[in-house]
Amino acid sequence: MIDAILLDCEQSETGAQALITDLALGPRIDLVPFYDLERTALSRTRGLLLGLHSDQRYLASRRGQLEAFLADGGTIVVCGHIGHPFLAELSRFQPIPGYRVDDLAVNREAEHPVWAGVDPADLSKRRGVAGFYGRGSNPPPPGARIINSLGPSRSPVDFDCRPAVGGRLLVHAGADLWGYFGSGNSSERIMPQLFDWIAKPSEAA
């Protein structure tokens, strides 16, 4: 069994193929064309990675498949702005109104294995520019653990939860988390630690 399947929209910030080649993650990940999901046996993986450019209408049409994967104990990682909620625990993206630079600073709200050792300052700015990590929230459902928030409003940008059907759901309201690998600072820890977390389905959400 592999750790994760990445549905490739062919628009990944780093290039999805780089996750297998340049990042030497080949044994841990399988790259599947996005619209091949309906023909993909998810029983062979522990996790499913859904990126920023995912067709959420298509994912909504595959809701039964996604819920069955969760019910079997799988982990789904969702990045991006939710416009068409395709799981019960997802809500439409809400941008921070009239945000300024200070509103985009990342705050750590709870410890989590994926962000262990990651300095929020390394997420707050990328190449000296604020806002890459997030500019708003996919509002979390009741009982979710808020991991990171933005600015003085503490707008939730990362959360995880246990869906009603089972399994685990990790949601990031920004660009693909795997785009931080090779960043040259502590944020590059996110990707390998994400795989380690997926590999341990008993790790609480």
Rosetta silent file (secondary structure, phi, psi, omega in degrees, C-alpha in Angstrom):
SEQUENCE: MIDAILLDCEQSETGAQALITDLALGPRIDLVPFYDLERTALSRTRGLLLGLHSDQRYLASRRGQLEAFLADGGTIVVCGHIGHPFLAELSRFQPIPGYRVDDLAVNREAEHPVWAGVDPADLSKRRGVAGFYGRGSNPPPPGARIINSLGPSRSPVDFDCRPAVGGRLLVHAGADLWGYFGSGNSSERIMPQLFDWIAKPSEAA
SCORE:     score description
SCORE:     0.000 S_00000001
   1 L     0.000  136.364  177.893    0.000    0.000    0.000 S_00000001
   2 E   -92.384  161.748 -177.935    1.269    3.466   -0.860 S_00000001
   3 E   -71.035  -42.581 -173.247    0.962    6.491    1.395 S_00000001
   4 E  -154.152  151.605  168.454   -0.910    8.774   -1.004 S_00000001
   5 E  -110.208  129.634  173.161   -2.403    9.315   -4.439 S_00000001
   6 E  -103.515  121.298  174.869   -2.138   12.808   -5.895 S_00000001
   7 E   -79.230  114.767 -171.232   -4.807   13.637   -8.453 S_00000001
   8 E   -87.062  113.721  175.852   -2.814   15.520  -11.081 S_00000001
   9 L   -89.838    0.520 -179.048   -4.531   18.598  -12.520 S_00000001
  10 L    60.314   27.330  177.829   -1.352   19.324  -14.540 S_00000001
  11 L  -136.720   15.821 -178.714   -1.257   22.771  -12.906 S_00000001
  12 L   -59.216  141.871 -177.091    0.661   22.050   -9.695 S_00000001
  13 L   -57.087  -39.917 -179.240    2.833   24.951   -8.588 S_00000001
  14 L   -95.839   -8.579 -171.502    5.946   22.760   -8.503 S_00000001
  15 L    88.516  112.063 -173.842    4.793   20.322  -11.168 S_00000001
  16 H   -58.157  -35.426 -178.874    3.190   17.187   -9.780 S_00000001
  17 H   -61.570  -27.023  179.695    5.742   14.917  -11.439 S_00000001
  18 H   -63.460  -26.372  178.318    8.451   16.596   -9.353 S_00000001
  19 H   -63.677  -28.228 -178.754    6.944   15.001   -6.259 S_00000001
  20 H   -92.780  -36.713 -175.304    7.952   11.632   -7.641 S_00000001
  21 L   -95.184  -73.911 -175.556   11.239   12.536   -9.334 S_00000001
  22 L   -58.873  -35.226 -176.052   12.956   15.628   -7.898 S_00000001
  23 L   -92.564    0.651  174.743   11.598   15.049   -4.402 S_00000001
  24 L    53.962   41.691  179.693   12.410   11.326   -4.404 S_00000001
  25 L  -105.449   12.255 -174.537    8.972   10.389   -3.071 S_00000001
  26 H   -46.560  -47.035 -178.879    8.308    7.734   -5.694 S_00000001
  27 H   -68.164  -14.522 -172.680    7.753    4.839   -3.277 S_00000001
  28 H  -103.824  -13.278 -171.851    5.310    6.906   -1.236 S_00000001
  29 E  -140.643  148.075  174.108    3.070    8.495   -3.874 S_00000001
  30 E  -123.013  134.598 -179.608    1.256    7.642   -7.067 S_00000001
  31 E   -98.425  121.680 -175.844    0.343   10.296   -9.614 S_00000001
  32 E  -124.217  131.069  174.906   -3.087    9.740  -11.198 S_00000001
  33 E   -53.674  137.961 -170.400   -4.720   11.925  -13.888 S_00000001
  34 H   -51.725  -49.722 -174.307   -7.478   13.892  -12.185 S_00000001
  35 H   -82.033    9.003  171.149  -10.425   12.544  -14.150 S_00000001
  36 H   -90.855    2.678 -179.364   -9.236    8.960  -13.682 S_00000001
  37 H   -52.443  -45.441 -175.554  -10.471    9.079  -10.077 S_00000001
  38 H   -65.454  -16.371  178.333  -13.617    7.144  -10.945 S_00000001
  39 H  -107.458   13.796 -175.549  -11.462    4.351  -12.371 S_00000001
  40 L  -107.278  129.188  177.656   -8.975    4.335   -9.484 S_00000001
  41 L   -81.615  104.463 -178.363   -9.030    1.759   -6.701 S_00000001
  42 H   -75.089   -8.574  179.004   -8.500    3.851   -3.579 S_00000001
  43 H   -65.516  -14.019 -178.752   -8.129    0.702   -1.488 S_00000001
  44 H   -92.306    6.677 -178.620   -4.446    0.666   -2.457 S_00000001
  45 E  -136.726  156.414  176.024   -3.640    3.958   -0.721 S_00000001
  46 E   -90.790  -26.491 -173.929   -3.901    5.504    2.740 S_00000001
  47 E  -137.876  156.619  178.049   -4.330    9.083    1.533 S_00000001
  48 E  -130.355  124.754 -178.068   -5.755   11.175   -1.291 S_00000001
  49 E  -104.121  122.728 -179.070   -4.312   14.613   -2.125 S_00000001
  50 E  -118.098  116.331 -171.622   -6.646   17.154   -3.753 S_00000001
  51 L   -91.353  179.744 -176.518   -4.945   20.335   -4.919 S_00000001
  52 L   -53.165  -37.888 -173.630   -5.812   23.958   -5.503 S_00000001
  53 L   -95.816   16.430 -179.982   -6.914   23.446   -9.123 S_00000001
  54 L   -61.856  141.149  174.496   -9.204   20.479   -8.490 S_00000001
  55 L   -78.431   99.516 -174.385  -12.508   20.436  -10.368 S_00000001
  56 H   -71.157  -25.882  175.087  -14.807   20.544   -7.348 S_00000001
  57 H   -66.307  -40.620  177.045  -17.934   19.886   -9.405 S_00000001
  58 H   -64.662  -43.367  179.001  -16.369   16.637  -10.576 S_00000001
  59 H   -60.803  -36.225  177.220  -15.369   15.763   -7.002 S_00000001
  60 H   -62.556  -34.478  177.707  -18.990   16.366   -5.947 S_00000001
  61 H   -70.370  -18.066 -179.894  -20.040   13.792   -8.543 S_00000001
  62 L  -105.533   18.807 -175.623  -17.614   11.349   -6.884 S_00000001
  63 H   -55.805  -41.802  179.525  -18.815   12.049   -3.357 S_00000001
  64 H   -59.019  -41.781  178.880  -19.917    8.464   -2.807 S_00000001
  65 H   -65.730  -42.880 -179.932  -16.455    7.188   -3.734 S_00000001
  66 H   -65.610  -41.775  179.760  -14.754    9.742   -1.485 S_00000001
  67 H   -67.663  -35.362  176.956  -17.032    8.961    1.457 S_00000001
  68 H   -65.056  -38.326  177.352  -16.449    5.224    1.004 S_00000001
  69 H   -63.462  -44.766  176.851  -12.695    5.863    1.106 S_00000001
  70 H   -62.750  -43.240 -178.772  -13.082    7.843    4.330 S_00000001
  71 H   -60.790  -26.841  177.451  -15.348    5.177    5.809 S_00000001
  72 L   -84.569    5.730  177.392  -12.568    2.638    5.206 S_00000001
  73 L    96.083   11.097 -178.434  -10.247    4.793    7.344 S_00000001
  74 L   -74.265  166.154  178.066   -8.640    6.841    4.573 S_00000001
  75 E  -117.855  129.314  175.512   -7.249   10.367    4.855 S_00000001
  76 E  -114.460  129.981  177.151   -8.183   13.137    2.402 S_00000001
  77 E  -110.672  123.148 -177.215   -6.094   16.319    2.168 S_00000001
  78 E  -116.923  125.725  174.098   -7.819   19.282    0.501 S_00000001
  79 E  -117.433  148.006  176.173   -5.994   22.442   -0.571 S_00000001
  80 L   114.184 -174.662 -178.837   -7.535   25.538   -2.106 S_00000001
  81 L   -96.702  122.527 -179.925  -10.687   27.634   -1.905 S_00000001
  82 L   -77.842  118.449  175.631  -13.912   25.666   -1.605 S_00000001
  83 L  -110.449  -27.717 -179.788  -16.471   26.950   -4.082 S_00000001
  84 L  -133.896   90.603 -176.857  -18.528   23.773   -4.454 S_00000001
  85 L   -55.511  123.552 -176.498  -18.508   21.761   -1.219 S_00000001
  86 L  -111.161   -0.143  171.180  -18.066   18.122   -2.174 S_00000001
  87 L  -135.546  155.687 -174.906  -18.035   16.664    1.347 S_00000001
  88 L   -61.336  -28.276 -175.355  -20.375   17.416    4.245 S_00000001
  89 L   -85.533   -0.995 -177.714  -17.559   18.931    6.331 S_00000001
  90 L  -100.339  142.612  176.805  -16.590   21.521    3.694 S_00000001
  91 L  -130.023  157.121 -177.310  -17.949   25.076    3.430 S_00000001
  92 L   -62.177  141.940 -178.846  -17.472   27.800    0.843 S_00000001
  93 L   -58.450  137.673  176.575  -14.344   29.900    1.102 S_00000001
  94 E  -123.029  107.430  178.481  -14.628   33.210    2.954 S_00000001
  95 E   -68.891  152.869  172.996  -11.863   35.750    2.199 S_00000001
  96 L   -70.632  120.040 -176.180  -10.692   38.111    4.917 S_00000001
  97 L   -67.464  132.858  175.333  -12.459   41.366    3.988 S_00000001
  98 L    54.009   39.721 -173.139  -10.175   44.268    3.075 S_00000001
  99 L   -64.616  148.640  171.784   -7.101   42.432    4.299 S_00000001
 100 L  -116.730  177.501 -176.278   -3.767   44.126    4.936 S_00000001
 101 H   -55.732  -44.446 -177.917   -0.345   42.539    5.390 S_00000001
 102 H   -62.841  -26.099 -179.902   -0.859   42.044    9.136 S_00000001
 103 H   -73.208  -12.719 -175.901   -4.111   40.178    8.423 S_00000001
 104 H  -103.489    0.639  178.489   -2.166   37.511    6.500 S_00000001
 105 L   -67.610  137.064 -176.573    0.346   36.619    9.236 S_00000001
 106 E   -87.055  130.933  175.641    0.123   32.945   10.210 S_00000001
 107 E  -111.553  137.728  172.898   -0.641   32.033   13.846 S_00000001
 108 E   -85.705  120.889 -178.806   -0.149   28.536   15.300 S_00000001
 109 L  -100.874  -29.960 -179.890   -3.342   27.550   17.093 S_00000001
 110 L  -152.837  145.715  176.753   -2.631   23.888   17.849 S_00000001
 111 L   -70.629  144.311 -179.631    0.318   21.547   17.526 S_00000001
 112 L  -152.474  139.631 -177.531    0.060   19.074   14.669 S_00000001
 113 H   -56.192  -32.173 -177.778    2.540   16.503   13.280 S_00000001
 114 H   -67.603  -32.112 -176.968    2.385   17.987    9.764 S_00000001
 115 H  -106.190   15.534  179.754    3.568   21.402   11.006 S_00000001
 116 L   -61.019  127.810  178.154    6.018   20.173   13.663 S_00000001
 117 L    76.753    5.610  179.231    9.104   22.385   13.655 S_00000001
 118 L   -93.193  121.877  179.628    7.616   24.765   11.061 S_00000001
 119 L   -78.373  122.478  178.450    8.041   28.423   11.994 S_00000001
 120 H   -54.334  -27.705  178.589    4.832   30.378   11.246 S_00000001
 121 H   -64.259  -29.963  178.578    7.043   33.253   10.076 S_00000001
 122 H   -75.236  -14.231  176.323    8.250   31.028    7.221 S_00000001
 123 H   -95.824  -28.702 -174.704    4.625   30.617    6.145 S_00000001
 124 H   -65.476  -33.864  178.380    3.601   34.243    6.593 S_00000001
 125 E  -134.481  142.840  177.051    5.821   35.436    3.762 S_00000001
 126 E  -129.328  123.486 -173.171    7.196   33.713    0.685 S_00000001
 127 L    54.113   33.975  177.880    9.961   35.416   -1.257 S_00000001
 128 L    80.603    3.881 -176.442    9.208   38.392    0.955 S_00000001
 129 E  -113.406  132.397  177.967    5.551   38.572   -0.091 S_00000001
 130 E   -85.259  154.824  172.476    2.602   37.943    2.245 S_00000001
 131 L   104.779  -11.539  179.038   -0.567   36.095    1.278 S_00000001
 132 L   -63.991  -38.758 -174.290    0.756   33.010   -0.482 S_00000001
 133 L   -70.622  -37.717  179.847   -0.169   30.780    2.438 S_00000001
 134 L   179.719  153.421  179.090   -3.725   31.998    2.742 S_00000001
 135 L  -135.302   18.831 -179.162   -6.073   34.969    2.475 S_00000001
 136 E   173.354 -158.494 -170.805   -9.160   33.566    4.120 S_00000001
 137 E  -139.778  143.226  159.848  -10.877   30.456    5.422 S_00000001
 138 L   -93.863   99.940 -169.419  -12.839   27.401    4.439 S_00000001
 139 L   -51.852  127.410 -177.210  -14.926   27.592    7.629 S_00000001
 140 L   -73.291  153.801  177.197  -14.348   24.468    9.738 S_00000001
 141 L   -77.318  165.206  176.506  -17.216   22.270   10.920 S_00000001
 142 L   -55.586  137.038  177.492  -18.118   21.977   14.622 S_00000001
 143 L    86.589   -4.872  179.036  -15.534   19.999   16.554 S_00000001
 144 L   -69.886  152.667  173.707  -12.705   20.517   14.050 S_00000001
 145 E   -93.118  117.470  175.772   -9.202   21.203   15.323 S_00000001
 146 E   -82.332  124.019 -174.364   -7.962   24.574   14.055 S_00000001
 147 E   -97.701  -50.263  177.984   -4.238   24.244   13.409 S_00000001
 148 E  -131.456  148.636  176.548   -3.228   27.591   11.900 S_00000001
 149 E  -132.834  175.132 -177.918   -5.054   30.884   11.575 S_00000001
 150 E  -120.569  131.439  168.576   -4.448   34.238    9.916 S_00000001
 151 L    61.399 -174.097 -179.521   -3.956   37.660   11.463 S_00000001
 152 L   -66.077  -20.292  177.175   -5.616   39.254   14.487 S_00000001
 153 L   -77.214  -11.247 -179.178   -9.019   37.965   13.354 S_00000001
 154 L    54.771   42.902  179.033   -7.658   34.393   13.793 S_00000001
 155 E   -67.770  120.857 -174.873   -9.325   33.312   10.559 S_00000001
 156 E   -64.663  123.961  178.383   -8.860   29.507   10.366 S_00000001
 157 E  -109.618  -22.696  176.873   -6.621   28.578    7.432 S_00000001
 158 E  -134.785  133.175  172.184   -5.839   24.957    8.393 S_00000001
 159 E  -148.140  158.930  168.966   -8.018   22.450   10.203 S_00000001
 160 E  -132.283  159.270 -178.365   -8.482   18.734   10.529 S_00000001
 161 E  -159.439  168.016  172.279  -11.456   16.688   11.643 S_00000001
 162 L  -100.823  107.552  178.828  -13.004   13.248   11.758 S_00000001
 163 L   -59.896  158.068 -179.159  -15.826   13.187    9.164 S_00000001
 164 L   -58.466  -32.535 -177.765  -19.128   11.645   10.181 S_00000001
 165 L   -80.836  -12.454 -178.111  -18.490    8.694    7.864 S_00000001
 166 L   117.791 -177.075  179.083  -15.033    8.046    9.388 S_00000001
 167 L    73.098 -159.256 -178.196  -11.433    8.582    8.347 S_00000001
 168 E  -138.297  146.282  179.161   -9.641   11.936    8.517 S_00000001
 169 E  -129.696  126.701  176.551   -9.931   15.200    6.634 S_00000001
 170 E  -119.317  125.875 -173.135   -7.199   17.867    6.521 S_00000001
 171 E  -125.308  127.310  176.941   -8.130   21.179    4.887 S_00000001
 172 E  -121.438  120.912 -176.515   -5.817   24.043    3.899 S_00000001
 173 L   -88.661   60.212 -179.706   -7.436   27.218    2.502 S_00000001
 174 L  -166.974 -162.619 -178.631   -4.531   28.154    0.251 S_00000001
 175 L   -65.989  164.647 -175.736   -2.068   26.939   -2.332 S_00000001
 176 L   -55.020  128.289  179.617   -0.934   23.314   -2.411 S_00000001
 177 H   -60.110  -31.624 -178.612    0.971   22.367    0.728 S_00000001
 178 H   -70.795   -9.972  176.953    3.350   20.258   -1.363 S_00000001
 179 H   -72.716   -9.392 -179.291    4.505   23.434   -3.091 S_00000001
 180 H   -88.278   -7.673  179.825    6.579   24.288    0.000 S_00000001
 181 L   -65.745  135.593 -179.539    8.998   21.400   -0.449 S_00000001
 182 L    78.940   19.213 -176.369   12.483   22.666   -1.236 S_00000001
 183 L   -75.367  -17.099  179.582   11.682   26.164    0.027 S_00000001
 184 L    86.216    5.377  173.918   14.969   26.457    1.891 S_00000001
 185 L  -137.665 -168.750 -172.305   13.371   27.163    5.275 S_00000001
 186 H   -64.589  -18.904 -179.322   11.367   25.281    7.894 S_00000001
 187 H   -66.128  -19.087  179.269    8.254   25.145    5.682 S_00000001
 188 H   -70.002   -8.463  176.032    9.905   22.425    3.588 S_00000001
 189 H   -73.062  -20.587 -173.127    9.221   20.061    6.510 S_00000001
 190 H   -58.476  -47.936 -172.561    5.497   20.078    5.693 S_00000001
 191 H   -63.780  -53.631  178.846    5.581   17.647    2.781 S_00000001
 192 H   -62.722  -34.771  179.312    7.547   14.754    4.311 S_00000001
 193 H   -71.443  -29.464  173.904    5.700   15.197    7.597 S_00000001
 194 H   -62.275  -44.301  179.079    2.388   15.130    5.736 S_00000001
 195 H   -65.146  -39.521  178.675    3.313   11.733    4.320 S_00000001
 196 H   -63.434  -39.605  179.355    4.383   10.487    7.754 S_00000001
 197 H   -66.792  -43.537  178.015    1.043   11.605    9.210 S_00000001
 198 H   -60.014  -36.910 -176.804   -0.933    9.929    6.424 S_00000001
 199 L   -69.175  -11.577 -179.523    1.042    6.728    7.017 S_00000001
 200 L  -117.791   79.734 -174.921   -0.230    6.619   10.610 S_00000001
 201 L   -62.045  -16.585  179.096   -4.021    6.420   10.312 S_00000001
 202 L   -78.457  -13.296  178.535   -4.324    6.028   14.091 S_00000001
 203 L   -61.829  123.804 -174.518   -2.987    9.585   14.562 S_00000001
 204 L   -63.339  144.255  172.999   -5.920   11.557   15.915 S_00000001
 205 L   -96.400    0.000    0.000   -7.491   14.280   13.806 S_00000001
